[in-house]
Amino acid sequence: MGAEALLQLDHVTVSFNGFKALNELSYTIVGGGLKVLIGPNGSGKSTLLDAVIGRVRPVEGRVVYQGRDITAMPEHKIAQLGIRRKFQAPGVLNGLTVEENVAVAVRQSKGIWRNLRTGLPNKEKAKVEEVLRLVELTDKRLIRASHLGHGEKQWLEMGMVMGCEPDLLLLDEPTSGMTPSETTFTAKLVRQLAETTTVLVIDHDMSFVEELGAPVSVLHQGRLLREGAMETIRNDPEVVSVYLGRAVTKTDAHA
């Protein structure tokens, strides 16, 4: 493994009752920028993220982050190393305002009620403002998160995750349930996030992936099938076969 590798899965196998969700998978992320991992349902995309954050344990192989073997490390310890994952469903705190959600994320180690009672130091206040601008929710800062639309909740959570200043951000189908216009804004937001941290997006919506304009890796049956630019991936006969001979659309992805 080269010194520049941020994350490496080295011949990782994850098995569920004999079914290999990941099958001797080797996959490397070099620090900086944006990478995309696609594949049909059941290809192992979410399991890969689960293995990285310690939610599932490989039966073979190892996960290495910044040169350190984290395969058996507890999930909370992995998070402390700078890896953050955003799941498909929004995980915002509905009873708090947009601003309070971001404040909790910025001072997450201090405990939620301490955050709200004592306020934030100037540096952390500036971070909250930066996040709100990034996700374009400044005008809704005093609205309770429960009153946000689905797409807005997704953007708020992305901002909350970035408030933790991760070194590696894992986004699990961030446009799930979004309208086409929301998807377009999300692609713009993800590209902005990748300017300051390493971002891995997993999805199976080709239209969204195209908007990201990033290098693509294709996962199939727990193995890495192809890697390359989107145009190359789109025209690869084996990839086309995996996707039943046509590009996956937003409608297909949620059918």
Buried (B, 14 or more C-beta within 10 A) or exposed (E): EEEEBBBBBBEBBBBEEEEBBBBBBEBBBBEBBBBBBBBBEBBBBBBBBBBBBBEBEBEBBBBBBBEEEBBEBEEEEBBEBBBBBBBBEBBBBEEBBBBBBBBBBBBBEEEBEEBBEEEBEEEBEEBBBBBBEBBBBEEBBEBBBEEBEBBBBBBBBBBBBBBBBBBBBBBBBBBBBBEEEBBBBBBEBBBBBBEEBBBBBBBBBBBBBBBBEBBBBBBBBBBBBBBBEBEEBBEBEEBBEBBEEEBBEBEBBEE
